[in-house]
Amino acid sequence: MPTATRQKIGSLNCIVVDGGQQPTVAVIICHGYGASLDDLAPLAGEWLTMLGDDASEFRFVFPDAPHSLAELGMPTARAWWPINMARLAQAVQANSFDDLHDETPPGIDEARAALDEVITETLAGMPTENPRLVLGGFSQGAMLTMDTTLRGTNEPPALLIQFSGTVICRSQWQDAAKDRLSKTKIFQSHGKIDPVLPFDSAVVLRDLLRMSGAKLEFHSFQGPHTIDGPSVEKVALMLADVLTQPSEEELDEELGEDLGDEVNQAGEAVSESHANDR
């Protein structure tokens, strides 16, 4: 039976759940604003159950955001960067999110660096060669994982999960999306009656991803700012698919072997031609 352990990875406290002794896929999931590392950790148990015989291939990591919200009266709540909640509520009321989509939130660079460190150390600590990476999050955690995929120091993940996210840093994301998402599959879900990040803000993200040519599965549902059951099930299927995808290193090896075969065949053809000439 998988057990959860608490570990410090990089500068962040994390919950780590292994499905087996030799996991080959690292799944790093980031919570939303006002939650903590405990909030999404139960997803590991749900996904491991759904994965069945494949469960042993997965390690789940749930980092705790760096900023405490205790001063706001929420002693266990965390944030990846500060949010002006009054301004956000005003934007929701006015149905005017354009300015927020174009902003680079203060503190996002530090949050991205911290998550990049978690990714690097998690992959380095995997008990297998060429581990695969899955990255995702909910709400603010989704925004951070999208930003880290597009502007981070690590290679983009095989699968990117966007639960109830939206667009920030729009110009930077648009510039990076085509190149950085070419080998990444994306799952995006959003409730149609979301009072925190309205559904229209999800459409902006969906359209940006589609315009980049990304391999996107978009799932809408009749619900609020949450993760619905079908989203959990769909992600489980996509996690299983990751096992069949070759890693970057394996692709490079295959490419090298193919090029080597082509060079050898060309050399043999040249040698045969010279022999015929003689």
C-alpha positions in Angstrom: 0.0 0.0 0.0 1.6 3.4 -1.0 2.5 5.7 1.9 3.0 9.4 1.8 6.2 10.9 3.2 7.1 14.5 3.8 10.4 15.7 2.3 12.2 18.9 1.6 13.0 19.2 -2.1 14.9 22.2 -3.0 13.5 25.0 -0.8 10.0 23.6 -0.6 8.3 21.1 1.7 6.7 18.4 -0.3 4.5 15.3 0.1 5.8 12.4 -1.9 3.8 9.3 -2.8 5.4 6.3 -4.6 3.3 3.8 -6.4 6.2 1.3 -6.4 9.9 0.8 -5.6 11.1 1.8 -9.1 9.0 4.6 -10.4 9.8 5.9 -13.9 7.4 8.9 -14.1 7.5 11.9 -11.8 4.2 13.7 -11.4 4.5 17.1 -9.7 1.2 18.8 -8.8 0.9 22.4 -7.4 -2.0 23.5 -5.2 -3.9 26.8 -5.6 -3.9 30.1 -3.8 -5.0 29.7 -0.2 -4.5 26.0 0.0 -1.4 23.9 1.0 0.5 20.8 0.0 -2.2 18.6 1.7 -5.0 19.9 -0.5 -4.3 17.9 -3.7 -2.3 15.0 -2.2 -5.4 12.7 -2.1 -5.3 12.8 -5.9 -2.3 10.4 -5.7 -4.4 7.7 -4.1 -7.2 8.2 -6.7 -4.9 8.1 -9.7 -2.9 5.1 -8.3 -6.1 3.1 -7.9 -7.2 4.0 -11.5 -3.8 3.2 -12.9 -4.0 -0.4 -11.6 -1.0 -2.5 -12.7 0.8 0.7 -14.0 0.6 2.4 -10.6 4.1 1.2 -9.6 5.6 3.4 -12.4 4.6 6.7 -10.7 6.0 9.0 -8.1 3.7 11.9 -7.1 5.1 15.1 -5.6 3.0 17.8 -4.0 5.0 21.0 -3.2 4.0 23.6 -0.6 4.0 27.1 -1.9 6.6 29.4 -0.3 4.3 32.2 1.0 2.3 31.9 4.2 -1.1 33.6 4.4 -1.2 33.5 8.2 -1.3 37.3 8.3 -4.6 37.2 6.4 -6.1 35.0 9.1 -5.4 31.7 7.3 -2.7 30.0 9.3 -2.2 26.9 7.1 -2.8 28.6 3.8 0.0 29.2 1.3 0.4 31.2 -2.0 2.9 30.9 -4.9 2.8 34.7 -5.1 0.7 37.4 -3.5 -2.7 38.2 -5.1 -4.7 41.4 -4.8 -8.0 39.6 -4.1 -10.0 42.9 -4.1 -8.7 43.7 -7.6 -9.4 40.1 -8.8 -13.0 40.3 -7.5 -13.4 43.7 -9.2 -12.2 42.2 -12.5 -14.7 39.3 -12.1 -17.6 41.7 -11.5 -16.7 43.9 -14.4 -15.9 40.9 -16.6 -12.6 42.5 -17.5 -9.7 40.2 -17.3 -7.6 41.5 -20.2 -5.2 43.6 -18.0 -4.7 40.6 -15.7 -3.9 38.3 -18.6 -1.1 40.7 -19.7 0.4 41.1 -16.3 3.5 39.5 -14.9 2.7 39.0 -11.2 5.3 40.2 -8.7 6.9 37.1 -7.3 6.3 34.7 -10.2 10.0 34.6 -11.1 10.9 33.4 -7.6 8.1 30.9 -7.6 9.1 29.5 -11.0 12.7 29.2 -9.8 11.6 27.3 -6.7 9.5 24.9 -8.7 12.3 24.4 -11.3 14.5 23.3 -8.4 11.9 20.8 -7.2 11.7 19.4 -10.8 15.4 19.2 -11.1 16.0 17.4 -7.8 12.9 15.1 -8.2 14.1 13.9 -11.6 17.7 13.5 -10.3 16.4 11.4 -7.4 14.3 9.0 -9.5 15.6 5.4 -9.3 15.7 5.0 -13.1 17.4 6.3 -16.2 15.5 8.8 -18.4 12.5 9.4 -16.1 9.5 11.1 -17.6 7.9 14.3 -16.1 4.3 15.2 -15.7 3.6 18.7 -14.4 0.3 20.3 -13.4 -1.7 22.3 -10.9 -4.9 23.9 -9.8 -5.8 27.6 -10.2 -2.7 29.6 -9.2 -0.7 26.3 -9.3 -1.9 25.8 -12.9 -0.6 29.2 -13.9 2.7 28.5 -12.2 3.2 25.2 -14.0 2.2 26.7 -17.3 4.8 29.5 -16.8 7.4 27.0 -15.7 6.8 24.8 -18.7 7.1 27.8 -21.0 9.9 29.8 -19.2 11.6 27.4 -16.9 15.1 25.9 -17.0 14.0 22.2 -17.3 12.8 20.5 -20.4 9.0 20.7 -20.9 7.0 17.8 -19.4 5.5 14.9 -21.4 2.1 15.9 -20.0 0.9 19.3 -18.6 -2.3 19.4 -16.4 -4.2 22.7 -16.2 -7.1 22.5 -13.6 -9.0 25.8 -13.6 -6.1 27.9 -14.8 -5.9 31.0 -17.0 -3.4 33.2 -18.9 -0.9 35.6 -17.3 2.3 36.9 -18.8 0.5 36.7 -22.1 3.1 38.1 -24.5 5.9 35.9 -23.0 3.7 32.8 -23.1 2.7 33.4 -26.7 6.3 33.8 -27.8 7.4 30.6 -26.1 4.4 28.3 -26.7 5.1 27.1 -30.2 8.6 25.9 -29.4 8.2 24.7 -25.8 4.9 22.8 -26.3 5.7 20.9 -29.5 6.3 17.6 -27.6 3.9 18.2 -24.7 0.3 16.9 -24.3 -2.0 19.2 -22.3 -5.1 18.6 -20.4 -7.2 21.7 -19.4 -10.4 21.7 -17.5 -12.6 24.5 -16.2 -16.1 24.9 -14.7 -18.6 27.0 -16.6 -19.9 28.7 -13.4 -16.5 29.4 -11.9 -16.9 32.5 -9.7 -13.1 32.9 -9.1 -11.6 32.6 -12.6 -14.6 32.9 -15.0 -14.9 30.5 -17.8 -14.1 33.2 -20.4 -10.6 33.4 -18.9 -10.2 29.7 -19.5 -11.2 30.2 -23.1 -8.3 32.7 -23.5 -5.9 30.0 -22.3 -7.5 27.4 -24.5 -7.2 29.6 -27.6 -3.6 30.5 -26.9 -2.7 26.8 -26.6 -4.6 25.9 -29.8 -3.0 28.7 -31.8 0.4 27.4 -30.7 -0.4 24.0 -32.2 -0.3 22.3 -28.8 -1.8 18.8 -28.4 -4.7 20.0 -26.1 -7.6 18.1 -24.6 -10.1 20.7 -23.3 -12.8 19.6 -20.8 -15.5 22.0 -19.6 -18.1 21.1 -17.0 -21.1 22.5 -15.3 -19.5 23.5 -12.0 -17.6 26.1 -9.9 -13.9 26.6 -9.2 -13.0 23.0 -8.6 -11.7 19.7 -10.1 -14.6 17.5 -11.2 -14.6 13.7 -11.2 -14.3 13.2 -15.0 -11.2 15.4 -15.0 -9.5 13.1 -12.5 -10.5 10.1 -14.7 -9.3 11.7 -17.9 -5.9 12.6 -16.4 -5.5 9.0 -15.2 -5.9 7.8 -18.8 -3.4 10.4 -20.0 -0.9 9.4 -17.2 -1.1 5.8 -18.5 -0.4 7.0 -22.0 2.8 8.7 -20.8 4.3 5.3 -20.1 4.1 4.5 -23.9 5.8 7.8 -24.9 9.6 7.7 -25.4 11.6 10.1 -23.3 13.7 12.9 -24.8 16.9 10.8 -24.2 15.3 7.8 -25.9 14.2 9.9 -28.9 17.8 11.3 -29.2 19.2 7.7 -29.1 16.8 6.6 -31.7 17.6 9.6 -33.9 21.3 8.9 -33.5 20.8 5.2 -34.4 18.8 6.2 -37.4 21.4 8.7 -38.6 24.1 6.1 -38.0 22.2 3.5 -40.1 21.8 6.1 -42.9 25.5 6.9 -42.8 26.4 3.3 -42.9 24.0 2.6 -45.8 25.4 5.6 -47.7 28.9 4.3 -47.1 28.1 0.8 -48.3 26.5 2.3 -51.4 29.6 4.4 -52.2 31.8 1.3 -51.6 29.7 -0.8 -53.9 29.7 1.9 -56.6 33.5 2.1 -56.4 33.8 -1.7 -56.7 31.6 -1.7 -59.8 33.7 1.1 -61.3 36.8 -1.1 -60.9 
